[in-house]
Amino acid sequence: MLHELFTPSVQHALDLIGIFVFAISGALLAVRKNFDVFGIAVLAEVTALGGGLFRDLIIGAVPPAAFTDLGYFITPLFATVLVFFLHPEVERTQHAVNVFDAAGLGLFCVTGTTKAYDYGLGLTASATLGLATAVGGGVLRDVLANEVPSLLRWDRDLYAVPAIVGSAMVVLFIRFDVVNAFTSGLAVVTAFVLRLLAMHFHWRAPRAWNRKSARSETEEATAQ
């Protein structure tokens, strides 16, 4: 089904773009953590490829694409070199990086869901792996950098929710047999726009109902 949505060359180009922007975010975090060049490269590779690698291992698509396509491996290294020498300039374009990251989120949640379904998983499991494809690399990045993963923190704008929406749309399209390039693109755009809106309006997921705390939210945010 995946090959029917995009031509191989278009799919490959979209994958590389998503990998590149995810790698940039990983490399920038490594710089902020004062990692050396090897640490920057590791965080870039893990952020860019972690979600897809996890998905491929779960569905049995082995060896994973990250190990069979040299471009998938080289692209994060290019991002590493760029950030290593030009990180102040890259930091100044952080807003643009965030926009591309949101686009990668939308793309990967859709392609991840579709690929999982192609390998025989049910609709719910496919949507779950679509989410994992989109956010898995970021989770691994934060864990390696000794931080609470961003998608688990209340003081971060919605990240997983747009990916969940995009993945859910895809499985609904599959369920009603209307999945095609247009509907898949619609799911990508929906997840992308939701993420942009979350960043602009600082939308956050609710915390526990009637939650009581002796500390203010500002103190909690500072502590984290």
C-alpha positions in Angstrom: 0.0 0.0 0.0 2.8 2.4 0.8 4.3 2.2 -2.7 0.9 3.2 -4.1 0.9 6.5 -2.1 4.1 8.0 -3.3 6.7 7.1 -5.9 9.9 5.5 -4.4 11.9 8.6 -5.3 9.4 11.0 -3.6 9.1 8.8 -0.6 12.9 8.6 -0.2 13.3 12.4 -0.5 10.6 12.9 2.1 12.2 10.4 4.4 15.6 12.1 4.1 14.1 15.6 4.8 12.4 14.3 7.9 15.6 12.5 9.0 17.6 15.7 8.5 15.4 18.0 10.6 15.1 15.4 13.4 18.9 15.0 13.4 19.3 18.8 13.7 17.1 18.8 16.9 19.2 16.0 18.3 22.5 17.7 17.5 21.4 21.0 19.0 20.4 19.3 22.2 23.9 17.7 22.3 25.5 21.1 21.9 23.4 22.5 24.7 24.5 19.6 26.9 28.2 20.3 26.0 28.7 16.9 24.3 31.8 16.3 22.1 31.6 15.7 18.4 31.0 12.0 18.9 28.1 12.7 21.3 26.6 15.1 18.9 26.7 12.5 16.1 25.2 9.8 18.3 22.3 12.1 19.4 21.7 13.2 15.8 21.6 9.6 14.5 19.4 8.3 17.4 16.9 11.2 17.1 16.7 10.8 13.3 16.5 7.0 13.0 15.3 5.7 16.4 11.6 5.7 15.7 11.9 4.1 12.3 14.4 1.5 13.6 12.0 0.6 16.5 9.1 0.2 14.0 11.1 -2.0 11.6 12.3 -4.3 14.3 8.7 -4.7 15.6 7.2 -5.5 12.2 10.1 -7.7 11.1 11.3 -5.4 8.3 14.9 -6.6 8.7 17.5 -5.4 8.2 15.9 -2.1 9.0 16.0 0.7 6.3 18.5 2.6 8.5 21.1 -0.2 7.8 20.3 -0.8 4.1 20.2 2.8 2.8 23.4 4.7 3.1 21.6 8.0 2.8 19.7 7.3 6.0 22.9 7.0 7.9 24.8 9.8 6.2 22.1 12.5 6.5 22.3 12.7 10.3 26.1 13.0 10.0 25.7 15.9 7.6 23.4 17.5 10.2 26.1 16.9 12.8 28.8 18.7 10.8 26.4 21.6 10.2 25.5 22.0 13.8 29.1 21.4 15.0 30.4 24.4 13.0 27.4 26.6 12.7 25.3 25.9 15.8 24.9 29.6 16.8 23.4 30.3 13.3 21.3 27.1 13.5 20.0 28.2 16.9 18.9 31.5 15.5 16.8 29.6 12.9 15.2 27.4 15.6 11.7 28.5 14.6 12.3 27.2 11.1 13.8 24.0 12.5 10.6 23.6 14.6 8.4 24.0 11.6 10.3 21.4 9.7 10.3 19.1 12.7 6.5 19.4 12.8 6.4 18.5 9.1 8.6 15.5 9.9 6.3 14.5 12.7 3.3 14.6 10.4 5.0 12.7 7.7 6.5 9.9 9.9 3.3 9.2 11.8 1.5 8.6 8.5 4.2 6.6 6.7 4.9 4.6 9.9 1.3 3.7 10.3 1.0 2.6 6.7 4.1 0.6 6.7 3.0 -1.2 9.9 -0.3 -2.1 8.3 1.5 -3.3 5.1 3.3 -5.8 7.3 0.1 -7.3 8.6 -0.6 -5.5 11.9 -4.1 -4.5 12.9 -5.4 -1.0 12.8 -4.8 -0.2 16.5 -1.3 -1.6 16.4 -0.5 0.2 13.2 -1.5 3.5 14.6 0.6 2.8 17.7 3.6 2.1 15.6 2.9 5.2 13.6 3.1 7.2 16.8 6.3 5.4 17.8 7.9 6.2 14.4 7.2 9.9 14.8 8.2 10.4 18.5 10.5 7.4 19.2 13.7 9.1 18.2 12.9 12.2 20.4 12.3 9.9 23.4 15.6 8.1 22.9 17.4 11.5 22.4 16.1 12.9 25.7 16.9 9.7 27.6 20.4 9.7 26.3 20.7 13.3 27.2 19.5 12.5 30.8 16.3 14.5 30.4 12.6 13.6 31.0 11.3 13.0 27.5 9.6 16.1 26.2 6.3 14.4 25.3 5.9 13.3 29.0 6.3 16.8 30.4 3.4 19.0 31.2 5.3 22.2 30.5 5.9 21.3 26.8 3.6 22.1 23.9 1.6 19.1 22.6 3.8 16.8 20.5 2.5 13.3 20.7 -1.2 14.3 20.3 -0.8 15.7 16.7 1.0 12.4 15.8 -1.8 10.4 17.4 -4.4 12.3 15.4 -2.5 11.8 12.1 -2.1 8.0 12.8 -5.7 7.7 13.8 -6.8 9.4 10.6 -4.8 7.0 8.5 -6.3 3.9 10.1 -9.8 5.3 9.7 -9.0 5.9 6.0 -7.7 2.3 5.8 -10.8 1.0 7.6 -13.1 2.6 5.1 -10.9 1.8 2.1 -10.3 5.4 1.1 -6.6 5.6 1.8 -4.7 7.2 -1.1 -2.1 9.9 -1.8 -4.7 12.6 -1.1 -6.1 11.3 2.2 -2.7 10.4 3.4 -1.5 13.9 2.6 -4.5 15.2 4.5 -3.4 13.3 7.6 0.1 14.6 7.2 -1.1 18.2 6.9 -3.5 17.8 9.9 -0.8 16.5 12.2 1.6 19.3 10.9 -0.9 22.1 11.5 -1.9 20.8 14.9 1.7 20.8 16.0 2.2 24.3 14.7 -0.9 25.5 16.5 0.2 23.8 19.7 3.5 25.7 19.5 1.9 29.0 18.7 -0.8 28.8 21.3 1.2 26.7 23.8 -1.4 24.0 24.0 -0.7 21.4 26.6 -2.3 18.2 27.8 -4.2 18.3 31.0 -2.7 16.9 34.2 -4.4 14.9 36.9 -7.9 16.1 37.9 -8.0 18.2 41.1 -4.2 17.9 41.4 -2.9 19.5 44.6 0.7 20.6 45.1 2.5 22.7 47.6 4.7 24.0 44.8 3.6 26.5 42.1 3.8 25.5 38.5 6.6 27.9 38.0 8.7 26.2 40.7 7.9 22.8 39.0 9.0 24.1 35.6 12.2 25.5 37.1 12.9 22.2 38.9 12.6 20.2 35.7 
